[in-house]
Amino acid sequence: MHKDPPKKRIFSKSPLNCSLSRMSKQKAEEFKNLGNTAYSAGNFNEAIKQYSKAIDSDPSNHVYFSNRSAAYAGLGNWAKALEDGTKCVDLNRSWIKGYFRKGQAEMELKQYGKAVKTFKDGLAVDPSNQELKDKLREVDRLYQKFKPRINADGTPMSEALSIKEDGNELFRSSKYEQAIEVYARAIAKVTEKDDKAQVASIYNNRAACYVQLYHFNEVVKDCSESLKLMPENNPKAMLRRGLAYEALERYQHALDDLRAVLLLEPGAKAAQDAVNRISNALRREKNKV
């Protein structure tokens, strides 16, 4: 005998389930209010405790995550503040305060590029929000200042070479003593992965600072280090050292370096002029004898 298939049972929300849901949301609001009171009093730990209870009662409410993010920010716990700010945005992408919480935490964690994107995302929702505009301008300045440097081939610049670039900026501003300190920091950060020619250039650049300060013994030391790292095709270091030797009246050493420069670059006027000066000085000294 053929039997009809069993009828599909239709489940509906029971009054009891609806009542429990309302009670959970009501309880969540009570916890939130307690958290707000604690937050206003500067008791951020207690605020976090109450907001966490609100989230446990109703994890779908973005406001609770936003409030807890603010409380974590009050403690300076920016990693947690970012975690809750991100959750807030995920739950409600039209709520502007979430973008502010998330972006502020990213700024404090020095994630400037991410913060720029977060504030731009918020402004896409509300283009007239002045608070987000101000924050975007602030973080964009930081991003431009601290954005990662890249090598000519597009690879990330090492820490040592990035610091070297800071030294170069100081040199261009004629802040030679500060540049020397920065170049020293760059040298301290050198690793085996750094290209020897690039490291040689750090010593060479610091030598250029010493030239400006007339510290010729230091010029000789740094140029010598540069030449150890890059003994071939390093006429700049050889020229600097040769001119420093000249200033120190160590003429034979100077001639050796300057003539080596002319072998590499026959048209190097500074080297040729120095060779002529030194040769004339040596002849005069010889004639005196």
Long-range contacts (C-beta under 8 A, 24 or more apart in sequence): 24-57, 24-58, 25-57, 25-58, 25-61, 27-57, 28-53, 28-54, 28-55, 28-57, 28-58, 28-61, 28-64, 29-54, 31-57, 32-63, 32-64, 32-67, 35-67, 35-68, 35-71, 36-67, 39-67, 39-70, 39-71, 39-74, 42-74, 44-71, 44-72, 44-74, 44-75, 45-75, 47-71, 47-74, 48-72, 48-75, 60-91, 61-91, 62-87, 62-88, 62-91, 62-92, 62-95, 62-98, 63-88, 63-95, 65-91, 65-98, 66-95, 66-97, 66-98, 66-101, 69-101, 69-102, 69-105, 70-101, 73-101, 73-104, 73-105, 73-108, 78-105, 78-108, 78-109, 79-105, 79-109, 81-105, 81-108, 82-106, 82-109, 89-118, 89-121, 93-125, 94-125, 96-122, 96-125, 96-126, 96-129, 96-132, 98-122, 99-125, 99-132, 100-131, 100-132, 100-135, 103-132, 103-135, 103-139, 104-135, 107-135, 107-138, 107-139, 107-142, 110-146, 112-139, 112-142, 112-143, 112-146, 112-147, 113-143, 113-147, 115-139, 115-143, 116-140, 116-143, 158-189, 158-191, 158-193, 158-194, 159-189, 160-186, 160-187, 160-189, 160-190, 160-191, 160-194, 160-198, 160-199, 160-202, 161-186, 161-194, 161-198, 161-202, 163-189, 164-198, 164-201, 164-202, 164-205, 167-202, 167-205, 167-206, 168-205, 171-205, 171-208, 171-209, 174-212, 176-209, 176-212, 176-213, 177-209, 177-213, 179-205, 179-206, 179-209, 180-206, 180-209, 180-210, 183-209, 196-229, 196-230, 197-229, 197-230, 199-229, 200-225, 200-226, 200-227, 200-229, 200-230, 200-234, 200-237, 201-226, 203-229, 203-237, 204-234, 204-236, 204-237, 204-240, 207-237, 207-240, 207-241, 207-244, 208-240, 211-240, 211-243, 211-244, 214-247, 216-244, 216-247, 216-248, 217-244, 217-248, 219-244, 220-244, 220-245, 220-248, 233-264, 235-261, 235-264, 235-265, 235-268, 238-264, 239-268, 239-270, 239-271, 242-271, 242-274, 243-270, 243-274, 246-274, 246-277, 246-278, 251-278, 251-281, 251-282, 254-278, 255-279
